[in-house]
Amino acid sequence: MSKLFPDYTPAWETEDHRLLREHAGTFLAKEATPHQEAWAEQHHVDRDFWRKAGAAGLLCLDVEEQYGGGGGNFGHEAVVAHERSMAHDTAFGFEVHSTIVSHYVAAYASEEQKRRWLPQLASGEKVIGIAMTEPDTGSDLQAVRTTAVREGDHYVINGSKTFISNATHADLMVIVAKTDTSQGARGISLFVAEVSDDTPGFTRGRVLQKIGQHGQDTRELSFVDVRVPAANLLGGEEGQGFIQLMNQLPRERLILGVTGAGMAEAAVTEAIAYAKARQAFGKPILDFQNTRFVLAECKTEVLALRTFIDHCVQHAIDGTLDAATASMAKLYGTDKQVEIVDRCLQVFGGYGYMMEYPIAQMYAAARVQKIYGGTSEIMKELIGRSL
Ligand SMILES: Cc1cc2nc3c(=O)[nH]c(=O)nc-3n(C[C@H](O)[C@H](O)[C@H](O)COP(=O)(O)OP(=O)(O)OC[C@H]3O[C@@H](n4cnc5c(N)ncnc54)[C@H](O)[C@@H]3O)c2cc1C
């Protein structure tokens, strides 16, 4: 809930969104905020937290009700993502699971698979991730080397993936693989693999030591002759993967812009409170013109950012979000996040550099926002195509 802009209401926000905002804010402040340190130490949220979030009705909010989802729209996902930022959570893989990857299932899986998987994703019984990136290729997705070869009624998958979010808890993994290695984009297909620690040939690799977001389970994954039923080819036809990715990536990019705006708002909120409490030269540091001006600028920029992001959320709700606008949301939202969090950290002096302060965790968590989900440079390329 915004302490910074108590009167601000996104144009798309309905009473249902407002009630969800209150509910999600209360839930996350109680169930996520206090556990950040413990989750950072173990490099994953407690498995039970997924089920709690599901029971609280916070997962798969814009998946149809007939598949166990919330029956809402992108605004519901944006509300939870924003409240997660305001709760200083940097561990819960909500956006990957709920906003992004569940939608590959909702959009391209068979009716029977949707009925089987989506209710479990909405309840938090199962966790999902997506494995696109490989050690040798990230931005250039067409160059993936993981292969899927048809053998009878299965595909046999071989390859290595890296930087995969939700990789410790994932029970379902959307895998980007080549079904035709002689082709670039047209050789790519997506598969949903049901994975466990006992799946033959499937290995969850080392937990990666990141700069921030320590509570998020980011790992390497290895596939050696992993057999996936042919029915788990998304869309039922080989070679559709790249188009499917291009259709889903705007959602991913926008939700990263939403979290960027949320974290920037959380940082300014924290910095104002600190500047009122911290004394130097016999007065609160907010009394120094520099501190006041910095925070005045940051507050202004956060409101401008939110209104832009909410304009994009409106497009997503209306079904009119295009790739260039989604890329603008990601580019601008994450650039501003990094810049504003940095300026706010300065207000904290030395305490801003101490991990026990949320501002330090926000600073460490922010940097990757300009990298994953498509780098800032790739966003500029995509926006450039609309010029
Ligand atoms: C914490 C974390 C979580 C992640 N989670 C996931 C996940 O769940 N699933 C998943 O599949 N991936 C995930 N990723 C991977 C992420 O999406 C990639 O790191 C990202 O797409 C960049 O790919 P790369 O690291 O291979 O960099 P590269 O593609 O090698 O890029 C290196 C540099 O070159 C620049 N560059 C590349 N191509 C161009 C170009 N055409 N024009 C201009 N500049 C260019 C890039 O912008 C970048 O600055 C995650 C990454 C991190 C760090």
The ligand as an SDF file (V2000), in Angstrom:
LIG
                    3D

 53 58  0  0  0  0  0  0  0  0999 V2000
   19.2090  -13.5960  -11.5130 C   0  0  0  0  0  0  0  0  0  0  0  0
   18.8900  -14.0650  -12.8920 C   0  0  0  0  0  0  0  0  0  0  0  0
   17.7260  -14.7790  -13.1160 C   0  0  0  0  0  0  0  0  0  0  0  0
   17.4390  -15.2440  -14.3990 C   0  0  0  0  0  0  0  0  0  0  0  0
   16.3410  -16.0480  -14.5930 N   0  0  0  0  0  0  0  0  0  0  0  0
   16.1950  -16.6700  -15.7980 C   0  0  0  0  0  0  0  0  0  0  0  0
   15.1900  -17.6750  -15.9760 C   0  0  0  0  0  0  0  0  0  0  0  0
   14.3940  -17.9640  -15.0790 O   0  0  0  0  0  0  0  0  0  0  0  0
   15.1240  -18.3130  -17.1630 N   0  0  0  0  0  0  0  0  0  0  0  0
   15.9760  -18.0360  -18.1870 C   0  0  0  0  0  0  0  0  0  0  0  0
   15.8760  -18.6570  -19.2220 O   0  0  0  0  0  0  0  0  0  0  0  0
   16.9400  -17.0790  -18.0540 N   0  0  0  0  0  0  0  0  0  0  0  0
   17.0600  -16.4100  -16.8820 C   0  0  0  0  0  0  0  0  0  0  0  0
   18.0480  -15.4670  -16.7240 N   0  0  0  0  0  0  0  0  0  0  0  0
   18.9330  -15.1730  -17.8420 C   0  0  0  0  0  0  0  0  0  0  0  0
   18.7630  -13.8080  -18.4510 C   0  0  0  0  0  0  0  0  0  0  0  0
   17.5250  -13.6960  -19.1060 O   0  0  0  0  0  0  0  0  0  0  0  0
   19.9670  -13.5600  -19.3490 C   0  0  0  0  0  0  0  0  0  0  0  0
   21.0930  -13.3960  -18.5010 O   0  0  0  0  0  0  0  0  0  0  0  0
   19.7930  -12.3560  -20.2440 C   0  0  0  0  0  0  0  0  0  0  0  0
   18.8110  -12.5840  -21.2170 O   0  0  0  0  0  0  0  0  0  0  0  0
   21.1150  -11.9490  -20.9550 C   0  0  0  0  0  0  0  0  0  0  0  0
   21.7080  -13.0510  -21.5660 O   0  0  0  0  0  0  0  0  0  0  0  0
   23.2780  -13.3520  -21.2940 P   0  0  0  0  0  0  0  0  0  0  0  0
   23.4900  -13.3600  -19.8270 O   0  0  0  0  0  0  0  0  0  0  0  0
   23.6380  -14.5820  -22.0510 O   0  0  0  0  0  0  0  0  0  0  0  0
   24.0320  -12.1070  -21.8940 O   0  0  0  0  0  0  0  0  0  0  0  0
   24.4840  -11.9070  -23.4140 P   0  0  0  0  0  0  0  0  0  0  0  0
   23.3670  -12.2060  -24.3150 O   0  0  0  0  0  0  0  0  0  0  0  0
   25.7740  -12.6470  -23.6110 O   0  0  0  0  0  0  0  0  0  0  0  0
   24.7630  -10.3450  -23.4340 O   0  0  0  0  0  0  0  0  0  0  0  0
   25.9860   -9.7670  -22.9560 C   0  0  0  0  0  0  0  0  0  0  0  0
   25.9440   -8.2710  -23.2540 C   0  0  0  0  0  0  0  0  0  0  0  0
   25.8670   -8.0740  -24.6690 O   0  0  0  0  0  0  0  0  0  0  0  0
   24.7450   -7.2630  -24.9780 C   0  0  0  0  0  0  0  0  0  0  0  0
   24.1340   -7.6880  -26.2490 N   0  0  0  0  0  0  0  0  0  0  0  0
   23.8290   -8.9430  -26.6410 C   0  0  0  0  0  0  0  0  0  0  0  0
   23.2340   -8.9130  -27.8390 N   0  0  0  0  0  0  0  0  0  0  0  0
   23.1380   -7.6140  -28.1940 C   0  0  0  0  0  0  0  0  0  0  0  0
   22.6150   -6.9150  -29.3210 C   0  0  0  0  0  0  0  0  0  0  0  0
   22.0110   -7.5700  -30.3270 N   0  0  0  0  0  0  0  0  0  0  0  0
   22.7030   -5.5650  -29.3530 N   0  0  0  0  0  0  0  0  0  0  0  0
   23.2740   -4.8870  -28.3340 C   0  0  0  0  0  0  0  0  0  0  0  0
   23.7960   -5.4840  -27.2510 N   0  0  0  0  0  0  0  0  0  0  0  0
   23.7340   -6.8280  -27.1840 C   0  0  0  0  0  0  0  0  0  0  0  0
   23.7710   -7.4840  -23.8430 C   0  0  0  0  0  0  0  0  0  0  0  0
   22.8370   -6.4220  -23.7530 O   0  0  0  0  0  0  0  0  0  0  0  0
   24.7260   -7.5720  -22.6590 C   0  0  0  0  0  0  0  0  0  0  0  0
   25.0570   -6.2790  -22.2360 O   0  0  0  0  0  0  0  0  0  0  0  0
   18.3140  -14.9490  -15.4660 C   0  0  0  0  0  0  0  0  0  0  0  0
   19.4580  -14.1830  -15.2440 C   0  0  0  0  0  0  0  0  0  0  0  0
   19.7660  -13.7550  -13.9710 C   0  0  0  0  0  0  0  0  0  0  0  0
   21.0410  -12.9940  -13.7630 C   0  0  0  0  0  0  0  0  0  0  0  0
  1  2  1  0
  2  3  1  0
  2 52  2  0
  3  4  2  0
  4  5  1  0
  4 50  1  0
  5  6  2  0
  6  7  1  0
  6 13  1  0
  7  8  2  0
  7  9  1  0
  9 10  1  0
 10 11  2  0
 10 12  1  0
 12 13  2  0
 13 14  1  0
 14 15  1  0
 14 50  1  0
 15 16  1  0
 16 17  1  0
 16 18  1  0
 18 19  1  0
 18 20  1  0
 20 21  1  0
 20 22  1  0
 22 23  1  0
 23 24  1  0
 24 25  2  0
 24 26  1  0
 24 27  1  0
 27 28  1  0
 28 29  2  0
 28 30  1  0
 28 31  1  0
 31 32  1  0
 32 33  1  0
 33 34  1  0
 33 48  1  0
 34 35  1  0
 35 36  1  0
 35 46  1  0
 36 37  1  0
 36 45  1  0
 37 38  2  0
 38 39  1  0
 39 40  1  0
 39 45  2  0
 40 41  1  0
 40 42  2  0
 42 43  1  0
 43 44  2  0
 44 45  1  0
 46 47  1  0
 46 48  1  0
 48 49  1  0
 50 51  2  0
 51 52  1  0
 52 53  1  0
M  END
$$$$
